[in-house]
């Protein structure tokens, strides 16, 4: 941990609101991205990210520097994600109309292709990778956490983390590369949605 971050955290733990705001604002985008990659729904990701930051405000005294601050914050986010999705219905339809495609004058076709690829990645994560594997995959391959940090965040042993990550990559590769989503209904709901035990 950088000395500046350490100093800000210590100030925050002593009640310095500005120091805490500075630390959390810096991490806000990472937490949102983590939640979006796990949920696939922007509004739910925003809610979970906000809940994570609020929980961090209340629990900053519990931070003991045993792990990095981002690891600690991600653990809070993952726990909130687990709580929310424990009883979530299995079927969630995806509406393509809600996907915003940025456009600039340079190459709009490329932007559309990129956005469609991003949608396919999120869809594959959401509907083809079970939650217990998806969490490890997102933390490692999209957020670059170490195996040890992932173990701390998820409360798993190091060997369990490595095993689940290996399986997650295999499942994701199988569905994403081998194209198991072969057809879409008229309402843009993939025929495979709702069949996976999340």
C-alpha positions, 0 to 999 in steps of 0.5 A: 500500500502506498504511504499516501493511501495509508495516511488517508486511511488512517485519517479516515479512521480518525473521522476525517470525512474528506480523507475517506471521500478521497479514497472511496471516490478513487475506488468507485469506478472499480467497484462499479465495473466489478458489480456490472461484470457480475450482474450484467445490469447497469442499474443493479451494478450502480446500486451495489456499488453505492451500497458498497461505498456506504458500507465502507463509510460505516465499517472503515474502523474495521479495516486493519491493513491486513489486505489492500484497501481495494481487496477489503472494499471488493470483499464488501462488494462481493458479500453484498452481491452474494446476499442480493443474488442468493434468492434472485430468480434464475431468469433475467432477460436482456434487452438490447435496446438498453445498451448504449452505443457511443458514436463518434465520426471516426468509425461507427461500425467498429464501435458497434462491433465493440459494444456487441462484443462487450455485450456477448462477454457480459451475457456469457458471464451472466448466463453460462458461468455459474456465480461461484466460478464467475466471481473468481473469473471477474476478479482475476481476469477483469480486475487483475487481483492476485490469487491470494487477494481473491482468496481473501475476498471470497473466503476461499483457500488458495487451492480452491481459488485456483481450481475454481478459476481454472474451471471458470475459464474453461466454462467461459471459453466453451460457451463464448468461443464455441458459440453455444448461444445459437438463437435469439427469440423475438424479444432479444432473449437468448434461448439459453437464458434461465437454464443456469443455476446462478 
